């Protein structure tokens, strides 16, 4: 699952302290769920470096590849029985209710 922060970071920072603690507790609860493999949070999109290789030359660009509004803010792996189960977990991610989104992608080999 890819967590898109969108405006969630700003909205969460503006919350009262008790609500911010609830957001952190919600993330901890998801990370402790059976079938979830948490990953460390990603840094801010504006601090990203994008690397491409074209014609054998390495090209480095400061900033994210995707637009800042769409930048991935976190990732975790979920072993779910079906899409409905994955949707239920995604709906618990605080970013989804504070202006962001969670993208669910099945694990698959496509190359």
C-alpha positions in Angstrom: 0.0 0.0 0.0 1.3 3.4 -0.9 0.3 6.3 1.4 -0.1 9.6 -0.4 0.0 12.4 2.2 -1.5 15.2 0.0 -2.5 17.8 2.5 -2.6 15.3 5.4 0.8 16.4 6.9 -0.4 20.0 7.2 -3.8 19.1 8.5 -2.5 16.7 11.0 0.1 19.3 12.3 -2.8 21.7 12.9 -4.7 19.2 15.0 -4.9 19.5 18.8 -2.3 17.5 20.6 -4.7 14.8 21.7 -5.8 14.3 18.1 -2.2 14.1 16.9 -1.6 11.4 19.5 -4.6 9.5 18.1 -3.2 9.7 14.6 0.2 8.3 15.8 -1.7 5.6 17.7 -3.6 4.7 14.5 -0.4 4.3 12.6 1.1 2.2 15.4 -2.0 0.0 15.4 -1.8 -0.6 11.7 1.9 -1.4 11.9 1.2 -4.0 14.6 -1.6 -5.8 12.7 -1.0 -9.4 11.6 0.0 -9.5 8.0 1.4 -5.9 7.9 5.1 -5.4 7.3 5.8 -1.8 8.1 8.5 0.2 6.5 10.1 3.4 7.8 8.3 6.6 6.7 9.6 8.3 3.6 11.1 11.7 3.7 9.4 14.8 2.3 9.0 14.9 -1.4 10.8 18.2 -1.7 14.0 16.5 -0.3 13.9 13.7 -2.9 16.4 13.0 -5.6 15.3 11.3 -8.8 17.8 9.1 -10.7 17.4 8.1 -14.3 19.8 6.4 -16.7 19.6 7.4 -20.3 22.0 6.2 -23.0 24.3 4.8 -20.3 24.5 8.2 -18.5 23.2 8.7 -15.0 20.9 11.7 -14.7 20.2 13.2 -11.3 17.3 15.6 -10.7 16.5 17.3 -7.4 13.0 16.7 -6.3 10.4 14.0 -6.7 9.4 12.4 -10.0 5.7 12.8 -9.3 4.0 16.0 -8.3 4.4 17.0 -4.7 0.7 16.7 -4.0 0.9 13.0 -5.2 4.2 12.1 -3.5 4.3 8.9 -1.6 4.7 9.5 2.1 4.8 5.9 3.3 4.6 2.3 2.3 3.6 -0.9 3.9 3.1 -4.4 2.8 -0.2 -6.1 3.8 -1.0 -9.8 3.4 -4.8 -9.7 2.9 -7.2 -12.4 1.9 -8.9 -10.2 -0.7 -9.3 -6.7 -1.9 -12.1 -5.9 0.6 -9.8 -6.8 3.5 -7.1 -4.6 2.1 -9.6 -1.7 1.6 -10.7 -2.0 5.3 -7.1 -1.6 6.4 -6.4 1.3 3.9 -9.4 3.1 5.3 -7.8 3.1 8.8 -4.7 5.0 7.6 -4.9 8.6 9.0 -3.7 10.2 5.8 -6.7 8.9 4.0 -9.0 10.9 6.2 -6.9 14.1 6.3 -6.7 14.9 2.6 -4.4 12.1 1.4 -5.1 8.7 -0.1 -3.9 5.1 0.1 -3.2 3.2 -3.1 -3.5 -0.6 -3.0 -1.4 -2.5 -5.4 -1.3 -6.3 -5.6 2.1 -7.9 -5.5 2.8 -9.2 -9.0 5.6 -9.9 -11.4 5.0 -7.9 -14.6 8.4 -8.1 -16.3 
